[in-house]
Amino acid sequence: MEVANQIINPYQLDFMPGKYIAQNGLMVQMILKNASCFYDEPDHHHLGLLLDQQKAYDRVNLEYLETVLLHYGFPTDLVRTLYVLFKYNCIRTNVNGVVSTREVSELRGLKQGDPISCILYNFALEPLLRSILDDPLFHGYHFYDKHAAPGAAALPPIKLLCYADDTLVFLQDEMDLHRMVLYLRLYSAASNAQINYHKVQAVFLPGKNQDEYWLPRLTAHGLRLPCTRLAMSVLERATIANFLLLSKCWYLLTVVPSPASVLQAVQQIVSSFVNTNFSPRLSWQLIVTAKKHGGLGVLNPTIQQKALYYRWIDPLLFSRGTLSSSEPYIFIAAHVRNTLDGSHLPLLLLFLDARRSLAGSPLSTTSMLIRSVNFTDLSF
């Protein structure tokens, strides 16, 4: 993998050490904002093309892959070993438990699920990506820096972003389109790859409609596809809120007692994000209502905090084998007994009259545990 980092371009994120899957998403959001602010004039035609390959792993030509690996300087013995491992395999079909007696030779492709297939596919795709990146006549997108220091070097053009076979190519004009199609055809002929043209999507980077400029040019190259602005729906924003925004809060909410003011601030951030460019504004109640009941299914931080603290309570109330008598639960039990001034832990947690009142006390771990218990359905 260390060798891969020296060969694979920095815009390929799939299975590369130190890369983060959300990096490309962040880049796209910044490019869209940059384009809408600084390239909104009629003479700018920046376009993003989302490419997808048909059965990417299965179609890799092994002779092509062998040539690529040798070109990058891998030892001949290693390359030959990999070639033999993938080339000389046979397949038998299993239909309803009946295994065929006839074998079918598997003469191409990388094995799905094989750990080494991921990095080998990156090597197979690299010649295509490098062709675009190293082409001085391919312009790509030039990120405008309004406050660049005088004399500072210009930011490098962003020509593509890639995760496995999903590639987003940035085009400035018809020349970029022509050169991209040329490289795609050369790559397909050499590697046996095939672009899923019916899955290709075009994104107008400044956000304005550019059908008049791009559709005839795309059609001339065999790309018959709708061109749309990349905009997120309310449901997509709700998903991002759950998986990228709120997911960063759960650890802190599990270990740090957080006052209502913090939870309210988180709620306002999430609500503003989900309601961006949407009218009429959705209520918080609708945002956090489950999808099966007509809501967006965003997790409610206030409820989630109580649920997260309950994981500390459950082994204290119920026998969970060795878990209940292990760290940190034995210390949690002692801490709660000390704070609530009693010896019978279940009574202290479940019944208000059995414990010392915490009214007026600073927010603490114990008060968070009590809130969680009070929120729990105790009708058992």
RAZIWO-V430500 format. One record per helix or strand of 2 or more residues. SS is the DSSP state (h for helix, s for strand). FROM is the first residue (numbers start at 1). TO is the last residue. If there is no record, write none. Layout:
# RAZIWO-V430500
ss=SS from=FROM to=TO
ss=SS from=FROM to=TO
This chain:
# RAZIWO-V430500
ss=h from=2 to=7
ss=h from=22 to=38
ss=s from=47 to=51
ss=h from=62 to=71
ss=h from=76 to=87
ss=s from=89 to=91
ss=s from=94 to=95
ss=s from=98 to=99
ss=s from=104 to=106
ss=h from=115 to=133
ss=s from=160 to=163
ss=s from=166 to=171
ss=h from=174 to=191
ss=h from=197 to=199
ss=s from=201 to=204
ss=h from=211 to=220
ss=s from=227 to=228
ss=h from=234 to=248
ss=h from=250 to=255
ss=h from=260 to=274
ss=h from=284 to=288
ss=h from=291 to=293
ss=h from=301 to=317
ss=h from=321 to=325
ss=h from=329 to=340
ss=h from=345 to=350
ss=h from=352 to=354
ss=h from=365 to=375
